[in-house]
Amino acid sequence: MRAARLLAVLMLLTATGVARGQAPAPAPSPPPATPAESAAQDKEKIDAMLAEEEQVLEGTGYTYDPGTRRDPFKSLLAGSDKPLLRGPRPEGIPGLMIDEVDLTGIFKTVKGYVAQVQASNKGKSYLLHEGDQLYDGDVVSIGDTEVVFKQIVNDPTALKPFREVVKKLTP
């Protein structure tokens, strides 16, 4: 019985090449690239990564607009990203929320652009200038066809305490 075990161990060692002192053959490696080729490949990879990062940071990458529906990608356990309303809101432009206004017109004046918005819940029209403060944000810029708002987000898990909201003029 001892002989059978010894014979099995010797056969195993011989099959793997350890008994003869041979190391297993290394896997063939691809031919080495020249320094210029490897630098070009590295530059392409870095450029691709930077382009993806820029798209994500600018918001031009994939985004989901839930409209009036609940966003299925947000956790139900997380708090709402809408600010808590405490007390009555002030009258006029300071009492408007960005989500409640609809852009109805943009006018070019001597002093710059002026945006006309209509409050959906009040049925009133207001004129906005760059820098005007709304209830949950302010007007960043007004262009030929769009108005950019900076909305304050009350979400501790968000990377930035605000988000940009762009309202476009529909023809």
C-alpha positions in Angstrom: 0.0 0.0 0.0 2.9 2.3 0.8 4.4 1.5 -2.6 1.2 2.4 -4.4 1.1 5.8 -2.7 4.7 6.5 -3.4 4.2 5.5 -7.0 1.2 7.8 -7.3 3.1 10.8 -5.9 6.1 10.1 -8.2 3.8 9.9 -11.3 2.1 13.2 -10.3 5.4 14.9 -9.8 6.7 13.6 -13.1 3.6 14.7 -15.0 3.9 18.3 -13.7 7.6 18.4 -14.4 8.7 19.1 -10.8 10.6 15.9 -10.6 12.8 16.8 -13.5 13.3 20.4 -12.3 11.3 21.9 -15.1 9.2 25.0 -14.6 5.9 25.3 -16.4 6.2 27.1 -19.7 5.2 30.8 -19.5 2.3 32.0 -21.6 3.5 33.7 -24.8 3.3 37.5 -24.4 2.5 39.9 -27.2 5.5 41.7 -28.7 6.4 44.8 -26.8 5.1 48.0 -28.1 7.4 50.8 -29.0 7.4 53.7 -26.5 5.7 56.0 -29.1 2.9 53.4 -29.6 2.3 52.8 -25.9 2.3 56.6 -25.2 -0.3 57.1 -28.0 -2.5 54.3 -26.5 -2.2 55.8 -23.0 -3.1 59.2 -24.4 -6.2 57.8 -26.2 -7.3 56.1 -23.0 -6.8 59.2 -20.9 -8.7 61.4 -23.4 -11.6 59.0 -23.5 -11.8 59.0 -19.6 -11.7 62.8 -19.5 -14.4 63.1 -22.1 -16.7 60.8 -20.2 -16.0 62.8 -17.0 -16.7 66.1 -18.7 -20.0 64.8 -20.1 -21.1 63.6 -16.6 -20.1 66.9 -14.9 -21.8 69.0 -17.6 -24.9 66.9 -17.6 -24.6 66.1 -21.3 -24.3 62.4 -20.5 -27.3 60.3 -19.9 -30.0 61.9 -17.8 -33.5 60.9 -16.9 -36.3 63.3 -16.9 -39.2 61.8 -15.0 -41.6 64.7 -15.8 -44.5 64.6 -13.4 -43.9 60.9 -12.6 -41.8 59.6 -9.7 -38.2 58.9 -10.7 -37.8 55.1 -10.6 -34.0 55.5 -10.1 -34.3 57.4 -6.8 -34.7 55.5 -3.6 -38.0 55.6 -1.9 -36.2 55.8 1.5 -34.3 59.0 0.5 -35.9 62.3 1.4 -37.5 64.6 -1.2 -35.3 67.0 -3.0 -37.9 69.8 -2.8 -37.4 72.4 -0.1 -39.6 72.3 2.9 -42.0 75.2 2.8 -42.3 76.9 6.1 -44.7 79.8 6.5 -46.2 81.9 3.7 -44.2 82.7 0.6 -43.5 86.3 -0.2 -45.5 88.0 -3.0 -44.1 88.6 -6.5 -40.9 87.2 -7.9 -39.3 86.2 -4.6 -42.3 83.9 -3.9 -42.0 82.0 -7.2 -40.6 78.5 -7.3 -38.6 77.5 -10.4 -40.6 74.4 -11.0 -43.8 76.4 -11.0 -42.9 78.9 -13.7 -43.3 78.5 -17.5 -41.2 80.6 -19.9 -43.5 82.5 -22.3 -41.2 85.0 -23.9 -37.7 86.6 -24.1 -37.1 90.2 -25.0 -33.9 91.9 -25.9 -33.5 95.4 -24.4 -30.7 97.9 -24.2 -29.7 96.6 -20.8 -29.8 92.9 -21.9 -32.3 90.1 -22.1 -35.5 90.0 -20.1 -37.5 86.8 -19.6 -41.3 86.7 -19.3 -42.5 83.9 -17.1 -46.0 82.8 -16.0 -46.7 81.3 -12.6 -48.7 78.2 -13.2 -50.5 78.4 -9.9 -51.3 82.1 -9.8 -52.0 82.9 -13.5 -49.8 86.0 -13.3 -47.0 87.0 -15.6 -43.6 88.3 -14.3 -40.5 89.8 -16.0 -37.2 88.3 -14.8 -33.7 89.8 -15.2 -30.3 88.1 -14.6 -29.6 87.9 -10.9 -33.2 87.9 -9.8 -33.9 85.9 -6.7 -36.7 83.3 -6.7 -38.0 81.3 -3.7 -35.8 78.3 -4.3 -33.0 79.7 -6.5 -32.0 82.5 -8.8 -31.7 83.5 -12.5 -28.1 82.8 -13.7 -28.4 83.8 -17.4 -30.9 84.7 -20.1 -30.1 83.9 -23.7 -32.0 84.1 -27.0 -34.1 81.0 -26.5 -33.5 79.9 -22.9 -33.2 80.9 -19.3 -30.8 79.2 -16.9 -31.7 78.9 -13.2 -29.6 77.8 -10.2 -32.0 75.8 -8.0 -31.0 75.1 -4.4 -31.3 71.4 -3.6 -31.9 70.4 0.0 -30.3 66.9 -0.3 -27.4 66.0 2.0 -26.4 63.1 -0.3 -26.0 65.4 -3.4 -22.4 66.4 -4.4 -23.5 70.0 -5.1 -26.0 72.0 -3.0 -27.6 73.3 -6.2 -28.6 72.2 -9.7 -28.9 74.0 -13.0 -32.4 74.1 -14.5 -32.7 75.3 -18.1 -36.1 76.4 -19.4 -36.3 76.7 -23.1 -38.7 78.9 -25.1 -41.0 76.7 -27.1 -41.9 78.0 -30.6 
